[in-house]
């Protein structure tokens, strides 16, 4: 049976939540493999809105197993709050339908403190993080001083981990003019949260291996987007993890041969939150219209998203680097009623035409987009569920996107609602 990885192929906010939710009907297990509660996945099911940050998007479907893998950095308090919020919407989350990898590193108050203090100290050089401690938590993971889920079960281990952790953080805080960490208070917080988290802990790698051996379908869910990847994104304006499909293997404890299809989620235009380069950004009425029609505000932060034309050069690049098999094109309906549309096919750098985004930040700042213009359409695509329901010009736009990015469209989303989706190729093909 096929296993599918879902990743964002732009700067995040592409609509992964809806697509994962829609695909989860065909899956048995949904596994989140990287990022933290800086992710924001919005699901609209029968007009009810569910907003998720940590929980896999399949959690709202009964009878499915959801997994948080070791590639995630976990704020346990945020997880408990999210579970409680879903319970208020009638979604039960228990150790029966949610498993948490034992080796998942925790985000603590020291991480959120450090994240915010460093952003404030950076001034004009700030990166634009969500201030939720994700970066510092990944730093501590790599620095081998993280407290992980399994550690919560043993007080002596927590003590030893705190020694190493605070030796590092107290020195940083002193340099930033802050008071040392209140160790006893932090330890008490961990002792209080431990019994709420430990019942979900499990050897996720083993469970996923058994699920695969049993022929079950696994859906791997990523967070953020390819252009925020710490290696291949617009560095340093990136997240602190690898967001590409390859992370699905190491972020859950499965081998790379477990992945059969990589689905890249792509908006029919381009958005970005926070600082960093954006070649096709529109700071005019058209950009404002895209933002208003697309309701472009961050699910987690509420920050207004920057909007621009579809950048085929960037998506072509992320599809190649990320090994994308097919894309899910979302928010096509936002383009309804526009007289003409533009697609970026490449760039000019110092007078020379190039077909990729250069790595050097100074070069990224100097590039100019090269556009191709296409006619828009006046009829509505909102809620379409068949190709026959789409205007001819909309179909031409989709086909041109396919040609320019060199990757076929597997799914087409025409509204936030779960079932307003056109299936072209089933990623879960046997």
C-alpha positions as CSV (number, residue, x, y, z in Angstrom):
1,X,0.0,0.0,0.0
2,X,1.3,3.5,-0.8
3,X,2.5,5.9,1.8
4,X,2.3,9.6,1.2
5,X,4.2,12.7,2.4
6,X,2.5,16.1,2.3
7,X,4.8,19.1,2.4
8,X,4.4,22.8,1.6
9,X,6.2,23.9,-1.6
10,X,6.2,27.6,-1.0
11,X,6.6,29.7,2.2
12,X,4.0,27.8,4.2
13,X,0.3,28.6,4.6
14,X,-0.5,26.7,1.4
15,X,-3.5,24.9,2.8
16,X,-1.8,21.7,4.0
17,X,-4.3,21.2,6.8
18,X,-7.3,20.8,4.5
19,X,-5.4,18.5,2.1
20,X,-4.1,16.3,4.9
21,X,-7.6,16.1,6.4
22,X,-9.0,15.2,3.0
23,X,-6.4,12.6,2.3
24,X,-6.7,11.1,5.8
25,X,-9.9,9.5,4.8
26,X,-7.8,7.1,2.7
27,X,-5.1,6.7,5.3
28,X,-4.8,4.6,8.5
29,X,-2.1,6.6,10.3
30,X,-1.3,10.3,10.1
31,X,2.1,11.2,11.3
32,X,3.5,14.8,11.9
33,X,7.3,14.7,11.4
34,X,8.8,18.2,12.0
35,X,8.2,21.7,13.3
36,X,6.4,22.9,16.4
37,X,3.3,24.8,17.5
38,X,4.4,27.6,15.1
39,X,2.5,25.7,12.5
40,X,-1.1,26.6,11.8
41,X,-3.4,24.2,10.0
42,X,-7.0,25.3,9.5
43,X,-9.7,22.7,8.7
44,X,-13.3,23.6,7.7
45,X,-15.7,20.7,8.0
46,X,-19.4,21.3,7.5
47,X,-18.7,25.0,8.1
48,X,-17.1,24.3,11.5
49,X,-13.5,25.6,11.8
50,X,-10.8,23.6,13.5
51,X,-7.4,25.2,14.1
52,X,-4.5,22.9,14.8
53,X,-0.8,23.6,15.5
54,X,0.6,20.4,17.0
55,X,-1.9,17.7,16.4
56,X,-1.9,16.0,13.0
57,X,-4.8,17.1,10.8
58,X,-6.2,13.6,10.7
59,X,-7.1,13.8,14.4
60,X,-10.6,15.1,13.6
61,X,-11.4,11.8,11.7
62,X,-12.7,9.0,13.9
63,X,-10.9,5.7,13.7
64,X,-7.6,7.1,12.6
65,X,-4.3,6.9,14.5
66,X,-2.5,10.2,14.8
67,X,1.3,10.4,15.6
68,X,3.6,13.2,16.7
69,X,7.1,12.1,15.6
70,X,10.5,12.8,17.1
71,X,11.3,15.4,14.4
72,X,8.8,17.7,16.1
73,X,9.8,20.0,19.1
74,X,6.9,19.8,21.5
75,X,5.5,22.4,23.9
76,X,3.6,20.1,26.2
77,X,1.5,22.8,27.6
78,X,0.4,23.9,24.1
79,X,-0.5,20.3,23.4
80,X,-2.7,19.9,26.5
81,X,-4.4,23.2,25.6
82,X,-5.0,22.1,22.0
83,X,-6.4,18.8,23.1
84,X,-8.8,20.6,25.5
85,X,-9.9,23.0,22.8
86,X,-10.7,20.2,20.4
87,X,-12.7,18.4,23.2
88,X,-14.8,21.6,23.4
89,X,-15.6,21.1,19.7
90,X,-16.5,17.5,20.2
91,X,-13.3,15.8,19.1
92,X,-12.0,13.3,21.6
93,X,-8.2,13.0,21.8
94,X,-6.8,10.1,23.9
95,X,-3.9,7.7,24.0
96,X,-6.1,5.5,21.8
97,X,-5.9,7.8,18.8
98,X,-2.8,9.9,19.6
99,X,0.8,8.6,20.1
100,X,3.8,10.8,21.0
101,X,7.3,9.7,20.2
102,X,9.2,9.1,23.4
103,X,12.3,10.8,22.0
104,X,10.6,14.1,21.1
105,X,12.4,17.1,22.6
106,X,10.4,19.5,24.7
107,X,9.9,23.3,24.3
108,X,10.2,24.9,27.7
109,X,9.7,28.4,29.0
110,X,13.4,29.0,28.8
111,X,13.2,28.5,25.0
112,X,10.3,31.0,24.6
113,X,12.2,33.5,26.8
114,X,15.3,33.2,24.7
115,X,13.5,33.4,21.4
116,X,11.8,36.7,22.3
117,X,14.8,38.2,24.0
118,X,17.0,37.6,21.0
119,X,14.5,38.9,18.5
120,X,14.1,42.1,20.6
121,X,17.9,42.5,20.8
122,X,18.3,42.0,17.0
123,X,16.3,45.1,16.2
124,X,16.3,45.7,12.5
125,X,18.1,42.4,11.9
126,X,15.3,40.3,13.4
127,X,14.3,37.2,11.5
128,X,10.6,37.4,12.3
129,X,10.1,34.2,14.4
130,X,6.8,33.5,16.1
131,X,8.5,33.8,19.5
132,X,7.4,30.3,20.5
133,X,10.8,28.8,21.3
134,X,11.0,26.5,18.3
135,X,14.5,27.6,17.2
136,X,16.1,27.5,20.7
137,X,14.5,24.1,21.3
138,X,16.1,22.7,18.1
139,X,19.4,24.2,19.1
140,X,19.3,22.4,22.5
141,X,18.4,19.2,20.7
142,X,21.5,19.4,18.5
143,X,23.5,20.6,21.5
144,X,22.5,17.5,23.4
145,X,21.0,19.3,26.3
146,X,17.3,18.9,25.5
147,X,14.8,17.3,27.9
148,X,12.8,14.7,26.0
149,X,9.4,13.2,26.6
150,X,10.8,9.9,28.0
151,X,12.9,11.9,30.5
152,X,9.7,13.1,32.3
153,X,9.2,9.6,33.8
154,X,12.4,9.8,35.9
155,X,13.2,12.6,38.4
156,X,16.9,11.9,38.5
157,X,17.1,12.2,34.7
158,X,15.2,15.5,34.8
159,X,17.7,16.8,37.3
160,X,20.7,15.8,35.2
161,X,19.1,17.3,32.1
162,X,18.4,20.5,33.9
163,X,22.0,20.8,35.0
164,X,23.2,20.8,31.5
165,X,20.4,22.9,30.1
166,X,20.6,25.7,32.6
167,X,24.4,25.9,32.4
168,X,23.9,27.0,28.8
169,X,20.8,29.1,29.2
170,X,21.9,31.0,32.3
171,X,25.0,32.1,30.5
172,X,23.0,33.3,27.5
173,X,20.5,35.2,29.7
174,X,23.3,36.9,31.6
175,X,24.6,38.2,28.3
176,X,21.2,39.5,27.4
177,X,20.7,41.2,30.7
178,X,18.1,38.7,32.1
179,X,17.9,37.0,35.4
180,X,18.9,33.3,35.7
181,X,16.3,30.6,35.2
182,X,14.2,29.8,38.3
183,X,15.2,26.2,38.4
184,X,12.8,25.0,41.1
185,X,9.9,26.7,39.3
186,X,10.8,25.0,36.0
187,X,11.2,21.6,37.6
188,X,7.8,22.0,39.3
189,X,6.3,22.9,35.9
190,X,7.7,19.7,34.4
191,X,6.5,17.6,37.3
192,X,3.0,19.0,36.9
193,X,2.8,18.4,33.1
194,X,4.5,15.0,33.1
195,X,1.3,12.9,34.0
196,X,-0.7,14.7,31.3
197,X,1.8,13.9,28.6
198,X,3.4,10.5,29.5
199,X,0.2,8.4,28.7
200,X,0.6,9.4,25.1
201,X,4.3,8.4,24.9
202,X,5.2,5.4,22.8
203,X,8.0,3.9,20.6
204,X,6.5,5.5,17.5
205,X,9.2,4.2,15.2
206,X,8.2,0.6,16.2
207,X,4.4,1.3,15.8
208,X,4.9,2.8,12.4
209,X,7.1,-0.1,11.3
210,X,4.4,-2.5,12.4
211,X,1.7,-0.5,10.6
212,X,3.7,-0.7,7.4
213,X,4.3,-4.4,7.8
214,X,0.5,-4.8,8.2
215,X,-0.1,-3.1,4.9
216,X,-1.6,0.1,6.4
217,X,-1.4,3.4,4.7
218,X,0.6,6.1,6.4
219,X,0.2,9.8,5.7
220,X,3.2,11.9,6.7
221,X,2.3,15.6,7.5
222,X,4.9,18.4,7.3
223,X,4.7,21.9,8.7
224,X,5.8,25.3,7.2
225,X,7.1,25.2,3.6
226,X,10.0,24.2,1.5
227,X,11.2,27.8,1.2
228,X,11.5,27.9,5.0
229,X,13.7,24.9,5.1
230,X,16.8,25.5,7.2
231,X,19.1,24.3,4.3
232,X,17.2,25.1,1.1
233,X,15.0,28.1,2.2
234,X,15.7,31.8,2.0
235,X,18.3,31.7,4.8
236,X,18.4,33.1,7.5
237,X,14.7,33.9,7.2
238,X,13.7,30.3,7.6
239,X,12.4,27.9,10.3
240,X,14.8,25.8,12.4
241,X,14.1,22.4,10.8
242,X,14.2,20.6,7.5
243,X,10.7,20.9,5.9
244,X,11.4,18.8,2.9
245,X,9.9,15.3,2.4
246,X,13.2,13.6,3.4
247,X,12.6,14.7,6.9
248,X,9.5,12.4,7.1
249,X,11.9,9.4,7.4
250,X,14.2,10.7,10.2
251,X,11.4,12.6,11.9
252,X,9.4,9.5,12.6
253,X,11.9,6.7,12.7
254,X,11.2,5.2,9.3
255,X,13.5,4.5,6.4
256,X,13.3,6.6,3.2
257,X,11.9,3.6,1.3
258,X,8.7,4.1,3.3
259,X,7.8,7.0,1.1
260,X,5.9,6.2,-2.1
261,X,4.5,9.6,-3.1
262,X,5.4,13.2,-2.2
263,X,2.5,15.7,-2.5
264,X,3.6,19.3,-2.6
265,X,0.9,21.8,-1.6
266,X,1.0,25.0,-3.6
267,X,-1.2,28.1,-3.7
268,X,-2.4,29.5,-7.0
269,X,-0.6,32.6,-6.0
270,X,2.2,33.3,-3.5
271,X,2.2,34.4,0.2
272,X,4.8,34.8,2.9
273,X,4.6,35.8,6.6
274,X,7.5,37.7,8.3
275,X,10.8,39.0,7.0
276,X,12.8,37.8,4.0
277,X,12.9,38.1,0.2
278,X,9.8,37.8,-1.9
279,X,10.5,38.3,-5.6
280,X,6.8,38.5,-6.8
281,X,5.4,40.5,-3.8
282,X,2.7,43.0,-4.8
283,X,2.4,46.1,-2.6
284,X,-0.4,47.5,-4.6
285,X,-4.2,47.1,-4.9
286,X,-3.8,43.7,-6.5
287,X,-1.7,42.4,-3.6
288,X,-4.3,43.8,-1.2
289,X,-7.1,42.1,-3.2
290,X,-5.4,38.8,-3.0
291,X,-4.9,39.2,0.7
292,X,-8.6,40.1,1.3
293,X,-10.1,37.5,-0.9
294,X,-7.7,34.8,0.4
295,X,-8.2,35.9,4.1
296,X,-4.4,35.9,4.4
297,X,-3.7,36.2,8.1
298,X,-1.5,33.7,10.0
299,X,-3.5,31.0,11.8
300,X,-1.0,31.1,14.7
301,X,0.2,34.7,14.9
302,X,-2.7,36.6,13.2
303,X,0.0,38.5,11.2
304,X,-1.0,39.8,7.8
305,X,0.6,37.7,5.0
306,X,2.4,39.4,2.1
307,X,0.9,38.5,-1.2
308,X,2.1,38.2,-4.8
309,X,1.8,36.5,-8.2
310,X,2.5,32.8,-8.6
311,X,6.3,32.1,-8.8
312,X,6.8,29.1,-11.0
313,X,10.6,29.4,-10.8
314,X,10.5,29.0,-7.1
315,X,8.0,26.1,-7.1
316,X,9.9,24.4,-9.9
317,X,13.0,24.6,-7.6
318,X,11.3,23.3,-4.5
319,X,9.6,20.4,-6.4
320,X,13.0,19.3,-7.6
321,X,14.9,19.7,-4.3
322,X,11.9,18.1,-2.4
323,X,11.3,15.2,-4.8
324,X,7.7,16.2,-5.3
325,X,5.7,13.7,-7.3
326,X,2.6,15.8,-7.8
327,X,1.1,19.0,-6.4
328,X,-2.2,20.0,-4.8
329,X,-3.0,23.5,-6.1
330,X,-5.1,25.4,-3.6
331,X,-7.1,28.6,-3.4
332,X,-7.7,28.8,-7.2
333,X,-11.0,30.5,-6.4
334,X,-9.1,33.5,-5.0
335,X,-8.2,34.4,-8.6
336,X,-11.8,34.5,-9.7
337,X,-12.8,37.7,-11.4
338,X,-9.3,39.0,-12.2
339,X,-9.0,40.3,-15.7
340,X,-5.4,39.1,-16.2
341,X,-2.9,37.0,-14.2
342,X,0.8,37.0,-14.1
343,X,3.2,34.0,-13.5
344,X,6.8,34.5,-12.7
345,X,8.8,32.2,-15.0
346,X,12.3,33.3,-14.0
347,X,14.4,36.2,-12.9
348,X,16.9,38.8,-14.1
349,X,20.1,39.2,-12.0
350,X,22.3,42.1,-13.0
351,X,20.9,41.9,-16.5
352,X,21.3,38.2,-16.9
353,X,18.3,35.9,-17.0
354,X,18.3,32.9,-14.6
355,X,15.7,30.3,-13.8
356,X,16.3,29.7,-10.1
357,X,16.6,31.6,-6.9
358,X,20.3,32.2,-6.0
359,X,21.5,31.2,-2.5
360,X,23.4,34.4,-1.7
361,X,21.2,36.9,0.1
362,X,22.7,39.9,-1.7
363,X,21.8,38.3,-5.0
364,X,18.3,37.5,-3.8
365,X,17.8,41.2,-3.0
366,X,18.8,42.2,-6.6
367,X,16.8,39.8,-8.7
368,X,13.8,41.0,-10.7
369,X,10.9,38.7,-11.7
370,X,10.3,37.9,-15.3
371,X,6.5,37.6,-15.9
372,X,4.2,35.8,-18.4
373,X,0.7,37.3,-18.6
374,X,-2.4,35.1,-19.0
375,X,-6.1,36.1,-19.2
376,X,-8.2,35.6,-16.1
377,X,-11.8,34.4,-15.9
378,X,-15.1,35.9,-14.7
379,X,-17.0,32.8,-13.8
380,X,-16.6,31.3,-10.3
381,X,-14.5,28.3,-9.5
382,X,-15.6,28.4,-5.8
383,X,-16.7,24.9,-4.6
384,X,-16.0,23.2,-7.9
385,X,-15.6,19.4,-7.6
386,X,-15.1,18.4,-11.3
387,X,-12.9,19.7,-14.1
388,X,-16.2,20.3,-16.0
389,X,-17.2,22.9,-13.4
390,X,-14.1,25.0,-14.1
391,X,-14.0,27.9,-16.6
392,X,-11.8,27.2,-19.6
393,X,-9.4,30.0,-18.7
394,X,-8.9,28.5,-15.2
395,X,-8.1,25.1,-16.7
396,X,-5.5,26.8,-19.0
397,X,-4.0,28.5,-16.0
398,X,-3.7,25.2,-14.1
399,X,-2.2,23.5,-17.1
400,X,0.3,26.3,-17.6
401,X,1.4,26.0,-14.0
402,X,2.0,22.3,-14.5
403,X,4.2,23.0,-17.6
404,X,6.2,25.7,-15.9
405,X,7.0,23.8,-12.7
406,X,7.5,20.4,-14.4
407,X,5.2,18.6,-12.0
408,X,1.6,17.4,-12.5
409,X,-1.4,18.6,-10.5
410,X,-2.7,15.7,-8.5
411,X,-5.4,17.6,-6.5
412,X,-7.2,20.9,-6.9
413,X,-8.8,22.7,-4.0
414,X,-11.5,25.3,-4.7
415,X,-12.6,26.3,-1.2
416,X,-11.7,25.7,2.5
417,X,-14.4,23.1,2.7
418,X,-13.2,19.5,3.0
419,X,-15.1,18.1,-0.1
420,X,-14.5,21.0,-2.4
421,X,-11.6,19.2,-4.0
422,X,-11.0,17.8,-7.5
423,X,-9.0,14.6,-7.5
424,X,-6.8,14.1,-10.6
425,X,-4.3,11.5,-9.4
426,X,-4.8,9.5,-6.2
427,X,-1.5,9.7,-4.2
428,X,-2.5,6.5,-2.4
429,X,-2.5,4.5,-5.6
430,X,-1.6,0.9,-4.9
